[in-house]
Amino acid sequence: MASGDAIATTCPYCGVGCGVLVSPLEGGGFSVRGDPAHPANQGRLCSKGAALADTLGLDGRLLRPIVHGVETDWDDALDAVADGFRAAVARHGPDAVALYVSGQLLTEDYYVANKLAKGALGTANIDTNSRLCMASAVAAYKRAFGADTVPCDYEDLEQADLVVLVGSNLAWCHPVLYQRLRRAREQRPGLKVVVIDPRRTPTCDLADLHLAIAPGADGWLFAGLLSYLRREDALDWAFLEAHVEGFAAAFAAARAAGEGLPELAQRCGLAPDDLGAFFRWFARTERVVTLWSQGINQSSSGSDKGNAIINCHLATGRIGRPGMGPFSITGQPNAMGGREVGGLANTLAAHMDYTAENVARVERFWGLPGLPAAPGLKAVDLFRAIGEGRVKAVWIMATNPMVSLPDAGAMREALSRCELVVVSDSQRDTDTTALAHVLLPAATWGEKSGTVTNSERRISRQRAFLAPPGEARPDWWILTQVARRLGHAAAFPYASPADVFREHARLSAFENDGARDFDIGGLAGLGDAEYEAMPPLAWPAPSGRHAPPRLFADGRYYTPSGKARMVATAPRAPVHAPDDAYPLVLNTGRVRDQWHTMTRTARAPRLNAHLPEPTLQLHPEDGRRLGIGNGQLAVVASRWGEAVGRVDLTPTQRPGAAFAPIHWSGAFGSRLAVGAAVNPVVDPVSGEPEFKHTPVRIAPLRAAWHGFVLARQRLDLRDRLHWNEIAGAGYWRYELADDTLPASWGAAARALLGDGEWLELEDRGAGRYRGALIRDGRLEGCVFVAPTHQLPPRNWLADLFGQAQLDDADRASLLAGRPTAGRKDGGAIVCSCFGVGRNTLVDAIRAQGLATVEAVGAALKAGTNCGSCIPELRGLLGGTPAQS
Ligand code: SF4
């Protein structure tokens, strides 16, 4: 739907699902702003959403199909896929083929992929990368409610009197929700926020109480809370009797987990008073929302932890009413859409599980007999099956599992043995496309049309505003063409995403008299124009009967008895405990300004400026003990693999724990993908990997020299012990370390950047070199080398690339390795919208006596656009220490 000149669509990143308005600019390009009419964000955007227009370039795009390394046309490529899958099924049966898809797909893509796998190929082996982020929450909801029903919406967060954020760095991972919560707190200071997280994240800026829980102890905490609620007579017995089953066993299991507050506090690594305060607040507050995400889900007991949270809400009857409920939010933009169509290997379609009745129903609806009768392989098991030769052909869509899966080295090994690897992607070179036999060019955000569902079950349109470049095509189209080649033209008649959506809506309502939660039958009759204009709306949206005003308001659930279930959970420790060989616990997660494996966000220099390298956060005590200094490169190694990061010593980490971001891959440097070190243990119910708890050891990276290069042109510096490349505004930045010294640094620098006017300073004895190449008065590139990681800051040097002519002072500063008088090093970027660095902020706060975020904004503009940096600004103002 157009709004003026603008196209209304949705942000392709996180599960908040913000509406954006995209407008063409005179002279080319687009502007992106938050859509004030979209209920999820009401005009707000975070730093990633605000930079979307910077990510639209064609650099690195896959533009034509490629079969066995040779560019070809669509007919040839589609024949290769169809023939390969047909042959694998004929020789080895349907379970020898698989699809691995993504929460980046639109629902229409997802629907056709699911139908192709189950209906046309006859395999249940279709799983999604959403398995890695929220499968445990799905399992918990299904056990408790009999269906994968998220019972809350974003307004509940604003209406609550107590919001408990568990394992969620909302400020960085779901920034617009964080902004909504912060605004609600400003308007209603009585709203309390508790953050339960081993790390003191920027989200703690909002916390009345931060419980820095010991890694993996959440199950005990919520079992302890349930026991406390019972002891303190804070239960809703009328609700329990009328609407809940299994509560006696759940209370007994919680009691068995330990009741005494001091013991519980000790197990959780918390002060008894803090734990007691949280329990009291929870017991005495009626309107409580407990929001959780990957910190709970990515655990070998993630499903049980989810149920332990839900148990506390059921025991107090705090569900189905405004301002309360157990609320799992998703990482990806369309994880919920994947759940709706059956994109998880253990679900069939339209929120139906694998029962004989459901299988027969879907066969009837699709007109495709021979659907699989039982669930397929979940992500980690699927790639193991590929490695063991049980799965012979796999089609990977819109995801980069060689970076994102745990034990990535073993997964790479597995995929390299697979007989047929098909990858649909918009990008030519990823860690996964490198292993593909067939590459299919997929359309991407801005070029695709369809729908996505956000964390509050709100279905929104994504609308195209660009033609796909080259031969790129939408995924639903590619899948449809393959299905037709497999002989199923009649069952795959789609000519548009609207055709697919209408069928998806009809299936949701098919033989559904209210027994299934997911019903959007009211949308099945949308015409093309109505589909095009469809406003954001939350499901259910049934046809011919009113959608309930609020799910579970009537106390009826989707279990056979109609009652919710409290699940008796026994807390258990992570599978692998730290030991003498691997004494630290590694936790992985997201950073503020990057998304997934950076194929899109790393195109925006302003997003790269926030954290130009992958960091390895450690408590300063651990740094001292291990002999690792701040800013040093270090290797984090586990029994499964290793990765390299730049050490950030910060008291925001618990002693004994480390944190590394998930985003970096082989496309950006050597050994940067932390997934290589993550243990592949999964939750036995959900199959979700234990990303939050891998025993590791950490040691300094030993190298003969360390250095960095800033260059106007892109260079190839891969052949080093350590290299890391990132795009800046008008330059490329390379961080390097190696164990081989060149014969001459001057010659090496010239070989790299070329001849011309060189400014150089070398101290051979000390192993230091500085060189800068000037062409036509402009800085062309510079090389800085030292025997240790202690090198000049990069930000002020990077600023010199923006100057048309370097003056004498600039030239002197290049050799001095520091800014000369009148020029300052702004420091690491905090506000990416306006490029304001940490040093600039600290100086202004001190010099001008700035005391509030508003005053900082008035002085420097920082924090006045998207607001994503506000928690860090508060940290600099004296609250929570800002994370670097
Ligand atoms: Fe996109 Fe940010 Fe909104 Fe998430 S919070 S949908 S990343 S703009």
Boltz pocket constraint, residues with backbone or C-beta under 6 A from the ligand:
constraints:
  - pocket:
      binder: B
      contacts: [[A, 11], [A, 12], [A, 13], [A, 14], [A, 15], [A, 16], [A, 17], [A, 18], [A, 41], [A, 44], [A, 45], [A, 46], [A, 47], [A, 48], [A, 49], [A, 50], [A, 173], [A, 174], [A, 175], [A, 176], [A, 177]]
      max_distance: 6.0
